Amino acid sequence: MHTHTSDLSVFPFDARGVAKRFRHAAIFGALESLNHGERMRFVNDHDPLPLLGQIEQRYGGQVLINYVERSPQQVVIDFTIHVADSEPAPAPAAQQGGCGGGGGCGCSGG
């Protein structure tokens, strides 16, 4: 029997319910808790372009980014973990602030 990634491995993350100053740290923590093939469905009230840049810089190709919805009212992004067998897990980088945290993120927060 062929197995594939099911909806059971899709974990919701609604950033709108997280205080702005904690959002990026919470998102990084959630991503780092996922295993290969698992997906986090991220929901936000704005397009988090600075966050996406930080994810790309921090994780490279280990986190695949796919927009599910991109409207002025809501943005939904699937982050899927893809770790090649030969790639070591990334070392956690020091958090330098985030949305509303004074770290120069640039997110307007909606």
N, C-alpha and C positions, 0 to 999 in steps of 0.2 A: 504494500500500500504506500502510495506517495504522500509524504507529509509536506506541509507548507505553512508559512506564517499565517496564523488565524487571527481573528479579531481579539482573541484572548491576550495576544501579545501587543495590543495597542493600549497605551496608557494615557488617559486624558490629563492635560495640564492647562488650567485656565489661569493665565497670568493676571487677569483682571481682578482676581481675588487676593493677590499678593501685594503687599505694600511696595510702592515703587522703589524704595531704597534697597529692598531685598530681592527684587525680581531676578537680576542676572545671577546672583549667587544661588538662588533656588533653582533656576533653570539649569545651571551647570551641574549642580548636585543631582538633579533628576536625570540628566543625560548620563552622568557617570555611574548611575545605579542600574542602567540598562545593559542587557547582554546583546551579543551579536544577533541581528535579525529582529530585535524588538523595536517598537516604534512608539514615540511619544507624540500625541496629537495636541499641539500647542494652539491655544486660542488667546487672542489679544485684541485690544481696542484700536491699535495702530500698527502699521507695518514696521517691524523692529529691525530696520536695516543695520544700525550700528551693532546690535546683538548678533545678527547673522555674520557680520564681519569678524566679530570676536570669536564666534563658534568656528568659523573657517580657520582663523589664525591659531586657535587653541587645539583643535582636533583634526584639522586637515580633512582628508577624505574619509575619516572614520565616522562622520555624521553626514548622512545624505539629507538634503533639504528639498522638500516638495510642497509647493503651495497647493492647498486644497480649496481655499477661498481667499480672495483678495479684494475686499470692498472697503469703502470709506467707513462703514460701521463696524466691520469685524474682519480680522485676518486669522485664517486657520492654516497652520503649517504642520506637516508631518516631518518629524526628525527620526530617521531610521539609522540604527547603529550598524556599521559595516566595518568589522575589524578583521583584517587579513591575518591568517595564522602566523605569518612571520613578523607582524608588526606588534611591538610591545604597547601596552596601554599607556596613554599619555600621562605624564606626571602632572598633578594638579598645579596650576599656576596661582600665584597670589592674587586675590581679588582686589581690584583697585577701584571699588565703588561700582555703581551701576545706575540704573534709571533712578534719578533723583538723589543719588548718593554722592554727588560732587566729584565723581571720577572722570568726568569729561565724556560720558557716554554719548550724549547728543540726542537721546530719545526725548521727545516732547511729552510723552506720557499721555497723549491724547489731547 
